Amino acid sequence: MRKAAPLLVLLCLSPQLVFAQSSTGTAANPVPGQTGTSGTTSTSATAATGAAAATGTAAAGTTPAAGTAAAGTTSAPNPAMPDLTVPADTAKEWTVGFTVFAAEDLAKENAYLAYSLPLLLKNEVSGLDTHTFTPEERDMARSAIVSRESSSVEQSITRIRKERDSLLFGAVPPSASTLQGVDDRLAAVVARSEFLQILDVTGIAVAAEKPVTIKEGSGVGKLLDLPGVGSAAYCAAQGLDLLVGGTLKEVQGYLLLELWAFDATRGKIVLSSREAADRDQIYAFMPTVGKDIAGIILGREWTQLAFDPDPPGASLYVDDTLVASGVSPSLYLSPGTKTVRVSARGYRDETRTVTLEPGQQFSLVVKLEKGITGSVTVASEPTGADLYVDSIWRGKTPVSVERPASRSRGVLSLTGFYDLPFSIGPDSMEQLSFPLQVDIGARDLLQKQARNDFYVSFGWFAVSIVLPLFSYALAIDSVVRENEFLLQGNLSDAASAHLNYQLYLGGYYAGMAMSAALFTWMIFRIVHYVSVSNGTAG
């Protein structure tokens, strides 16, 4: 009965509908399952019954989405049918916005602070890339999703009721079918509203992490404009998860700064800070607030790392993941024991193991040692092999070459011997000597044979393509002829054409199978050819 109550009120407000249904012998009783004099249930009652039954199914633990999919319908949703699917989290990113600060009584020379201070905060967190949801925040996100969906449904209910009223009280009485259609749509959205009211929000999937993006505006420094509405409405309009703003006043030569951060999911201010100082002190205060905002954006524990390498362009790898290239004063890393490696071209790598404590400000100052300078002598046994470094010929062994500033690829090549690749770099020894392996299998001959085998396989593959193409064309032609004979009533010729179609179609499939086999053979031959060319066993 509780499920049918909204429909009972609806029908009581619809005397014309009740009269129209009664005149056809159908009871307009909204009680689910109750039939009228003709033994049929009213349309509204049927909708209410379906809504109640489907809602009960959801409450019993059956996923509504799965139940809806079981109907096998792939067409557009029917507005007269209740939507009993679980709302989804459609946001792919966690979005942060920084607004211009509201300025009150600022002197002309301090007016720029309303822009520069939020830009400092924005730059402080610009490198953050992932927001991690706490279990509590994920529950709040689920509730927020349902709340937004419920609000949308309530707006739909209001809109349809207004549409119904305009029909009832319009100059031209509506037809029974038109009014019934509106009532069915209203019943569907009411059922959707009731479904959302009892929905277990834990069934809504919310990602544990989302990439962070900073929304840019059209103002100075691409800051967002001052909110003209409440923070919640502004976040909804801009698609923000976190809004950072503030107010800057000047009182008797001092600057009074009030900073805040509004979390749209929680629906409240999660950071509030107040500072009264001169201009220089206000600037010095920004990094501290920036760390607090960074913690909110990350949603997890962090350690701030300042990377100061020598040379300045060195790269920082943390657990083999590149996190910075060049001087970086503010990197937010996950706490724990990390392996850090600093690398730069022409310098020796330096690797350290560091333990990062939560909330700690850690400074990593590294001065790399330059790689060994001078030359490297490359020798071979036998001598006289051609030396190539990064595909550039450097002479015949033994040969002295300038030590590469970074790791490079060297190759020794001598007729009658296999090519020998090796690595040469800033850390290589001053003397490198390599024995060459005799090409006992007459590699040139093997390479030529492998090349010829590849050309033969390619030729057969190219020829094989013709058979399925022609067979397919002839099969299509046979189908056309068969249809023409059928239209003419010539059944014997149509049967003959159909037999030809089957034969040609079989030729097409056989040709495709043969082409696939020849293509595989060709790939094998080209791999073998490349392998022999590189001096390894085929």
N, C-alpha and C positions, 0 to 999 in steps of 0.2 A: 504493500500500500504506500510506503514512503516513496517508492520510485515513481508511482503514478500520480502523486499529489500535484506536481507542476502541470501535468496535462489536464487534471481535473479543473484547476483554476483556469487554464486556457480555454477549455470547452465551456465553462460557465460564462466566460466573457464573449462567447461566440454564438448568440442565439440563432443567427442565420444558418450557421453550419449545423447546429442541432436540428433545426427544422428541416433542412435539406436532407440530412441523413435519415431522420425519422420518416419523412415522406416516402423514402424508398424501401421502408420496412427494415432498416438496419438500426440497431440500438446505438445511441451515442454515449454509451456508458464507458468511462475511462478506466474502470477497474480491470486490471490484467486478467485475461482468461474468461471474463464473464461475457456471455453472448446475449443478443437481443432476441426479438420475436422471430426473426428469420433464421436464427441459429448461427449468425455470423458475428464475428468480433469487429468492432469499429476500427477504422484505419488508424486513428490516434491511439486506441488501446493496443493495437498490434505493435505500433512503434514503441509504446511504453513497455510492452511485454518484452520485445526484443532487446531494448536498452537494459531493462532490469536483469534479464537472463544473461546478457553479455557481461554486465557489470559484476554479477554474481560469479560468473566464470573467472573474471579477472581477480576477484577477491579470493577465490579458491586457489590461486597460484598459477593459473594458466596464462601464459603470455598473450595479451590481446593481439599483439602484432602477428603472432603465429596463427592465432585463430582466424584473423582476417585473411591472411595469406592462404589459409586452407581452402578458402572459397574458390581459389584459382582465377581470380579476376585480375586482369592486368590493365583494364581500361581506366579512364579518368574517374575519380571518386564521385559517387552519387551523392548530391547534397541532401537527399532525403534519407540517407542511411547513416546511422550513428558512426562516428569515427572513434574507434576504440583502440587506436594504436598508442603505444607508449611514446611520449615526447622524446625527442633526441637532442643531444648537445651538438648544435651545428657550428659553433665557433671553433675555428681551427687555430686561432692565435690568442694570446693573452695581451691585450692592448693597453698601453699606458699613454696618458696625455698630460702635457704640461701647458698651463695657461699663463698668459701675461698676468703679472701681479696687479691687483687693484692699487692705485696710487691715490693718496689723500694728503693734500697740503705739502707736496714735495717742492722744494726749491728747484729752480730751473736747472741748476747744475747737477741735481740728483735725479732728474726725471728718467734718465736712461736706466736707472737701477731696476725699474719695473720690468725691464726686458733682460738686462744682463744677469740678474740673480737667478731667474728660472732657467736661463740658458746654461748657467754653471751647473745647476742640478741636473739638467738634461744631459749635459756632456759627462757628468760623473757616472751616469748609469747607462751610457750609450753602448757599452760593450757587453751588457748582459743579454744572454741569448735564450734562456730557458726559465720558465716559472714552474715550480714544483708545488702541487696541491697537497695540503695536509688532509688527513681523513675528515676532519671537521669541515674544512673548506669545500671538499668534494660533496659532502652532505648538503651544505648550504647552496652549492651550485645546482644540485638536483632540485632543491626546493625552489630556487629562483627560476629554473626552467619551467616547473609546473606553474608557478605564480604568473609568469609571463603568458603561458599558454591559457591559463584560466582567465586572465584579463582580456585576452583576445577573444575567447569564447563568449564572455559576458558582453563584450561590445557587439558581437554577432547577434546575440539574443536580443539586445536592445534595438539593433538595426532591423531585424526581422519583425519584431513586434510593432515597430513604427510602420513598416511596410504593410503589415496586416491591418493596422488601424486605418491607414490611408485607403485601403481597399474597402473596409467595412463602412467608413463614413464618407466615401467619395460620392461624387454626383451620380456615377454609373455603378449600380450594384455588381459585384463580381460574380462570376460563374462559380458553381460549386467546385468544379475541378481546379480552378485557379486558387480559390481559397484553401482547398485541400492540399495543394502543392506547398503553399506557404506554411500551413500547419505541420506538414511532414518535415519541412526543413527546420522549423522551430523545435519540433520534437527531437530531431537529430542533434541539434546543438545543445539542447537541454540534457540529453543523454550524455553528450560529451562532457558537459560541465559536471554532472553527477559522477561520471567515471573518473575525472580528475580529482574530485574531492576525496575519493576512497583509494586512489592509486598509491601503492607502496613505492615511494620515490627511490628506494634502494635498487629498483630494477632499471633505473636510468643509467646508462653508461657514460661516465665522465673520465676523460684521459687523466692519467697521473701526472703528466707533464705537457706543457704546451710551449711552443716557441714564443718569445717575447718580441713584440713590435711596438715602436714608439710612433704614435700617430702625429703627423705633421699638419700644421695649420697654414694659414695664408699671411699671418702677421710677421713681425720682425723675428728673424731667426727661426721661422716656420713654427712659432708658438701658436697654440690655440687661442681663440678670442675669449674674453671674459664671459663666464656663464651668465646668461640673462634669465635663467630659471634655476630651480633647485639642482643640487649636485646629482641626485638620482635621475631626474629627468634629463639632465645634460649628458650624463653617461649613456643613458638609453639612446638618446638621439645621435650621439657620436660613436656609439659602439665601443665604449671604453670599459675596461675592468678596473682601472685605477686612474683617478684624476688627482693631479697635484697642482695646488694653487696657493695663493697667499695674498696678504694685504700689507702694504708698506706705507707707514705714516711718518711724518716728520713733526716732532714735538720739541720745541725749545732747543733746536740744534741737534737733537738726537734722532736716530732712526729707530722706529718701532716696527719690527718685522713679525708678522704672524703667519706661520706656515701650516698647511694642513694637507693631508692625503685622504681621499675618500675612496673606499672600497665598494664597488657597485654590488658585488656578490653578498657581502655582509650588510650592505645598506647603511653604513656608518663611517665616521671618520676614524681611521686606524692610526693616524699620526698627527699630532698637534704640537707645535713648537712656537715659543715666543721668545724674542730676543730684542733688547734695547741697547744700542751701542752706536759708535760712530761708524763711518763708512768702511774704514779698513777692518774694523772688528767684525762687521757684518760679513765682509768677504771671507775672513778667516773662519767664520762660523759655517759657511756653506759645505765644506767637505764632510763635517760631522753629520749634518742633516742628510747629505747625499748617501752616507753609509747606511743610515736608518732607512731611507727610501729603497736603497739597493737590497736590504734584507727583506723588505716587503715584496719587492718584485721577484726576488729569487725564491722566496717561500721556503727556504732551507738554511741550514748553517753554512757559514762561509768564512773564508780567510782572505784577507786582502793582501795581494802580493805586488810589490813594486819591483819591476825588472829594469836593472840599470847595467847593461853590458858594455864591454869595451872589446871590440869595436861597436859603435852605436847601432849598426845595422844587423847585429847577430839575431838569430832566431832562437826562441825558447820552446822546447818540447817537454810536455809533462806526461809521463807514462806513454811516450812515443806519439803524443798528439800535439800538433802545432797549436800553441795558444797565443803567441805574440811574435812579431817581427819588428825588432827595433825597441827603443826605450819605451816602456809602458809603465806609468806611475800608478795605475790602479787596475789590477786584475783580480777578479773575484773567483776564487777556486774553492772546490769542495775540501773540507778538512780531511786530514789523514796523512799517512806516510806516502810520499810521492817520489818517483824517480824523475829528476829534471836533467835535461841535456841542453847545453848551449852550443850552437854551431854557427860558424861563419866561413865563408869562402876564403881559403888561404890561411886558415887558422886550425889549430888542433881542437877537436871537440872536448868539452869538459862535462862530465857527468857527476851528479851528486844525488844523494838520498836525503830528503828533508821531511820533517814532520810538521805539518801545518795544524795549529790548534784553532778551534772555533773562535771567531771574533778577533783573531790575532792580526796585526799588521806586520807582514813579513817582508823584509827587503832582501832581494837577491842581487848582489853586486858581483859581477864576474869579469875578470880580465883574461881573455884567451891568449894563449901563446901562439905566436906565428909558426906556421909550418916550416920544416927544414928547407932552407934555400940551397941553391947550388944546382948540381946536375946529377943525373942517374946514368950509370953505364949499363947498357943492356947487351948481354952476350948470348950466344946460342951454340949448340953442339949438334951438327957441324956449323961452322961460321958461314958468313955470307948471306944470311937470311935477311929479307926485307922487313924493316920495322915500320909499322903504321901506328900512330897515336891519334885516336879519334879520327880515323880514316885519312890522316895526313902522313905521307911518306917522310920518314926521318933519317933514312940511310940504311946501310947494310951492317949487320953485326960483325964484330963488336962496335957499338956506336954510343956516344955520350949525348944525352938530350937534356934540355932544361927541365927541372923538376916541375911537374904540373901543380898549379895552385889548388886544384880540386881533384877528386878521384876521376880517372880517365881510363879508357879502354885501349889497351895495346894489343897488336896482333903481329906475330912473326910468321912470315910466309917464305917457303923455299920449295922450288920444283922438286918433286919426288918425295915430299914430306907433307904430312898433314899440317894445315894452318894451326897455330897455337895462340889462342886468345889468353890474355892475362890482364891484371889490374895494376895500374901505376898511379901514384898520387903523392901528396905532400909528406906522407909518413913512410914512403918506400925506402928501402935500404939503398945505399950508394951503389952497390953492385948487385945486378940481377942477372942470373944465368939460367937458361932453360934448355933441356935436351929435346930435340925434335924427333917425332916418331916417323919412321919410314913408311911411305904409302905403298905397302906390299901389294895391295889389290889393284894397282894401276888405276888410281882414282880418276884420272882424266877419262879413261875409257868407261869406268862405271858411271861417271857423271853424264857422259854422252848417251850411254844406254838408258839411264834414268830419264833424261830429257826426251829421248825418242819414245820411250814408253808413255810418257805423259802426253806427247803430241798425238800418239795413236789413240789413247783413251779419250782425249778431247774430240778427236775426229769422229769416233764411234758415237759419242754422246750427241754431237751436233747432228749427225745423220739420223739418230734415233728420234729426234724431236719431230721429224717430218711425219712419221707414222701416226702418232696421236692427233696431230693437227688435221691431217687429211681425213682420218677416221671420224673425227668429231664433225667436220664439215659435211661429210657424206651422211652421217647419222642425222644431222639437222635437216639435210635435204630430203632424206627418206621420211622423216616425220611430216614435213610439209606436203610431200606427195601423197602420203597416207591420208592426211586430212582432206586433200583435194578429191581423192578417190571416194572417200566416205561421203562427201557432199554430193558427188555425182551418183552415188548409189552403187558404185562398182566395187563390190565387196571382195572379189577375188584379187583384183589388183591391189586393193588396200591391204589385204593379208600379206601379199608378196612384199609390199613396201614395208610393212611392219617387221617382217622377217629380216629384210635388209637392214632395217634400223637396229635390230638386236645384234646382227652380225657386226655392223660397223661400231656399235657401242662397245661390244666385246673387244674389237680391235683397238678402240680408244683406250680402254682400261689396260689391256695387255701392253700397248705402246707406252703408256704412262709408267707402268711397273718396270718395263725394260729401261726406259729413260732414267728412272730413279736409280736402278741398279748400276747403269753406266756412269751416272753422275757420282755415285759413291766410289766406283772404281777410279774415276778421274781424280777425285779428291785424294784418294790413297796414293795415286801415282805422283801428284804434285807434292804431297808431304814427303814422299820418299826422295823425290828429286831435290827438294830443299835440304833434306837431311844429308844426302850424299854431297851436295855442294858445300855444306858446312864442315865436311871432313869427318862426319860421324857415321857409324854403321847404319845402313838403311833399314 
